[in-house]
Amino acid sequence: MSTPPSMSDPTSWSLDREVVLVRVLDAPRGAVFAAWTEADAFCEWFGPDGFTCTVAEMDVRPGGRARLAMTSPDGTVFTGRLDYLEVVPGRRLVLDHGSDTDDDPDRFRVTVTLDEQADGKTVLTLRQLHPTAERRAAVIGFGAVELGLQTLRKLARHLGVD
């Protein structure tokens, strides 16, 4: 019998470390994918209400990286890094997300899937896998689910489908 993977192993999915957000967008899958992968489009919607975003670099390919800064309404700047692990155009992105520092202990795995419905709408499912159950509880505690839903509403507005 094999030993179960470590709880901090980002390749081992565990429901007690997961946060899932889903939004149905009345937009074609290609447009939704472009919003995630084109630097100019990305910063038009990424981040909670009142936040602005700038991209320093965006190289969307396996092994590529995006570096960004989000500025809160009070002027606080939060740097971020997205390390792309898997990119399936129009369908799926897998990336590690955290601060723009090496060895960020709070870095988490994000999987974005885009499924097209028969009516042309796109079902966006965003799964976050946090390094520990405690870290998941902490992000839920500070309102990450609501902030994430605000971000997806901004995406809908960006796409003109809110």
C-alpha positions in Angstrom: 0.0 0.0 0.0 1.4 3.4 -0.9 1.7 6.3 1.5 -0.8 9.1 0.9 0.6 12.3 -0.5 1.5 15.0 1.9 -1.3 17.5 2.7 1.0 20.2 1.5 1.5 18.5 -1.9 -0.2 20.8 -4.5 -0.8 17.9 -6.8 -3.0 16.0 -4.3 -6.5 17.4 -4.3 -8.3 17.5 -1.0 -11.7 18.9 -0.3 -10.7 20.3 3.1 -8.2 22.6 1.2 -10.5 23.5 -1.7 -12.5 26.7 -2.6 -14.7 26.5 -5.6 -16.4 29.4 -7.5 -18.7 28.9 -10.4 -20.3 31.5 -12.8 -22.3 31.0 -15.9 -21.5 33.7 -18.5 -23.6 34.5 -21.5 -20.4 34.7 -23.6 -18.5 32.4 -25.9 -15.8 30.3 -24.3 -13.1 31.9 -26.5 -14.0 35.4 -25.2 -13.8 34.2 -21.6 -10.5 32.5 -22.2 -9.1 35.7 -23.9 -10.1 37.7 -20.8 -7.9 35.4 -18.7 -4.9 35.3 -21.0 -4.6 38.8 -22.6 -2.8 41.3 -20.3 -4.8 44.3 -21.3 -8.1 42.5 -20.9 -7.1 40.7 -17.7 -6.5 44.0 -15.7 -9.9 45.4 -16.8 -11.7 42.9 -14.6 -9.3 41.1 -12.3 -9.6 41.8 -8.6 -12.4 42.7 -6.2 -14.6 45.7 -6.5 -12.7 49.0 -6.1 -9.3 47.3 -6.9 -7.2 48.2 -9.9 -4.7 46.0 -11.6 -1.5 46.4 -13.6 0.4 43.6 -15.3 4.3 43.7 -15.4 4.5 40.6 -17.5 2.2 37.9 -18.8 3.5 34.8 -20.6 0.6 32.4 -20.8 2.1 29.0 -21.6 3.2 26.0 -19.5 6.3 27.3 -17.7 5.3 30.9 -18.3 4.6 33.5 -15.6 2.4 36.6 -15.0 3.4 39.2 -12.5 0.8 41.8 -11.5 0.0 44.3 -8.9 -3.5 45.0 -7.5 -4.1 48.3 -5.7 -6.9 48.5 -3.1 -9.2 51.5 -2.7 -7.0 52.7 0.2 -3.9 52.6 -2.0 -2.4 49.4 -0.6 -0.5 47.5 -3.3 -0.6 43.7 -3.4 1.8 42.0 -5.7 1.0 38.7 -7.3 2.6 36.0 -9.4 0.9 33.4 -11.6 3.0 30.4 -12.7 1.3 28.6 -15.5 1.4 24.8 -15.4 -1.2 23.9 -18.0 -2.8 25.9 -20.8 -5.5 24.4 -23.0 -6.7 27.2 -25.2 -10.4 27.9 -24.7 -10.8 25.2 -22.2 -8.5 25.1 -19.2 -5.8 26.9 -17.2 -3.8 25.5 -14.3 -1.6 27.8 -12.4 0.0 28.5 -9.1 -1.0 31.8 -7.6 0.7 33.7 -4.8 2.6 36.8 -3.9 5.4 37.9 -6.2 8.1 36.4 -4.0 9.9 33.1 -4.2 8.9 30.4 -1.8 5.5 32.0 -0.8 4.2 29.5 1.8 0.6 30.6 1.0 0.8 30.0 -2.8 -2.1 27.9 -4.0 -3.1 25.9 -7.1 -5.8 27.3 -9.3 -7.7 25.4 -12.0 -10.0 27.3 -14.3 -12.2 25.3 -16.6 -14.5 26.7 -19.3 -17.3 24.5 -20.4 -19.6 25.5 -23.3 -23.3 24.9 -22.9 -25.6 24.1 -25.8 -27.0 27.6 -25.7 -23.5 29.1 -26.2 -23.1 30.2 -22.6 -19.8 29.4 -20.8 -19.7 27.7 -17.4 -16.5 29.0 -15.6 -15.4 26.9 -12.7 -12.5 28.2 -10.6 -11.0 25.7 -8.1 -8.4 26.8 -5.6 -6.4 24.3 -3.7 -4.7 25.8 -0.7 -1.6 24.3 1.0 -3.4 23.4 4.2 -6.9 23.2 5.6 -5.9 26.0 8.0 -4.9 28.3 5.2 -8.2 27.5 3.4 -10.1 28.4 6.6 -8.1 31.7 6.9 -8.9 32.8 3.3 -12.5 32.0 3.7 -12.4 33.8 7.1 -11.2 37.1 5.5 -13.9 36.9 2.8 -12.1 35.4 -0.2 -15.2 33.7 -1.5 -17.2 37.0 -1.7 -14.1 38.8 -3.1 -13.8 36.1 -5.7 -17.5 36.4 -6.6 -17.0 40.2 -7.0 -14.1 39.4 -9.3 -16.3 37.1 -11.4 -19.0 39.8 -11.6 -16.4 42.2 -12.9 -15.4 39.6 -15.5 -19.1 39.4 -16.6 -19.2 43.2 -16.8 -16.0 43.2 -18.8 -17.6 40.7 -21.2 -20.7 42.9 -21.4 -22.9 40.1 -20.0 -23.6 41.3 -16.5 
